[in-house]
Amino acid sequence: MTIMVIYANGAFGGLGPQSDFRFDFYQEFASPPDDDIRKLLDAAGKLSETESAVTGEAKFIRESQVGLILTLDKAEMIAKWMLKRIEEYKKLMETQEPKQQ
């Protein structure tokens, strides 16, 4: 069995016309700069550190990774499951915080 693992840093969605819940996970990131200016350090052709200059406004790219369609009861069940895992994680992090003297 192969499991596909994706990275997502956002989601968008809501109630669909068939009373189901649809949401898309996406990955959002800044586009690379339009210009990449480098200076030569010596006659041998060594390059300096990159000096990047972005012309115009910064652009962000949002790539959809996967879409899910769930019944409302399944969406609620998954939301509760996720919130429980988050609370467990927070409690674990509280026990691992360094004690102040």
Long-range contacts (C-beta under 8 A, 24 or more apart in sequence): 6-65, 6-66, 7-65, 8-65, 8-66, 10-62, 13-68, 15-72, 16-69, 19-72, 20-69, 20-70, 20-71, 20-72, 21-69, 21-70, 21-71, 21-72, 21-74, 21-75, 22-67, 22-68, 22-69, 22-70, 23-67, 23-68, 24-64, 24-65, 24-66, 24-67, 24-68, 25-64, 25-65, 25-66, 25-67, 25-68, 26-62, 26-63, 26-64, 26-65, 27-62, 27-63, 27-65, 28-60, 28-61, 28-62, 28-63, 29-60, 29-61, 30-58, 30-59, 30-60, 30-61, 31-58, 31-59, 31-60, 31-61
